[in-house]
Amino acid sequence: MVDRTGREEDHVHCRDRPRIFIPDHVLWTIRPDDLGRTWTKYENNPILAHANRDPKVFWYEPESKWVMIIYGPPGKSYVFFGSKDLRKWEKLSTFPDMYECPDLFQLPLDGDEEQMKWVLSDGDGSYVVGQFDGTTFHKEREKIALDYGFNFYATQTWNDVPEEDGRCIQMAWMRGGKFPDMPFNQQLTFPCVLSLRTVGVEIRLCRNPVREITQLYEKEHEWENVTASKGNDLLGEIKGDLFDIEIEFDPGQSDAVGFDIQGNHVQYTTKTESVVSCKTHPMKVKRKDGHIHLRILVDRTSVEVFVNHGEISGANCILPKETGSPPSLYVNGGDAIIKSLKVRELRSVWQM
């Protein structure tokens, strides 16, 4: 292993950065040439005496150093540390009112590389937008919720995504899901690309499924500029239980437009101007040019909803029904105008 100081040890190195995990502030090195089977504890552990957990470590290029953020103490806060060699750490600063699973990443505002912002993320995905100078995070906006679902926690983004790719990709733990008689325990959200967009007077962290989902597409059903009434049968021919659904609609004279997914509802209500998905808190949303846009990922044990191209999202676990039917579109009250509707049947990732 070769660290940034050029010091060599008896471990194989991978590119120019050591593969290092720091659970509970104990340093390990792993050999990348044997698929991570060989782990070696650093002889001078622990590298940092700290009474809590959840380290996030990243390389801060402007000062050629590593930065580590750890949850508390004191209280509910994040503590920032810096290091040149991953062995000796110096406390840099503390940021209050944050709880567990820290993450920090940089994004351009509205795609403008001249307006780069840092995003400090909380355990539940809520976030603060501001600037990071290598020592201290300076917030510019108050904390705001990212996801309104009941099964969204412990978000993390990938470090060191290749520069030619450039995406900031995030996943979260869908905690709290209960899956009796299943051959697995719990799950993660679908990977999402993050972006910062100006929405009204707010800066919003937006989430959208990664483009690689197209590799799972099978049959696609599509409608454009159709009127949907109560009792419609637009999705009557749909089969299966895995879907990527995308709809843009004008609520028109309707009271509500929604999807019934195995007894779970994703619904926009005209009176409240909000979207509710399964058990989510109501997601207040404004129409864009009179329209609402929804993206719904339906898996066998989850429904993830992205409102107005990811401005708001809601991730929830569900339980499939043996006799459950495919999703159906419903309209309550008067007619709604469907500008576009796409239902993509998905194949299982395990069959690739």
Summary of the structure (lengths in Angstrom):
residues: 352
radius of gyration: 22.8
end to end distance: 34.6
largest distance: 72.1
contacts: 1066
relative contact order: 0.12
helix: 5%
strand: 48%
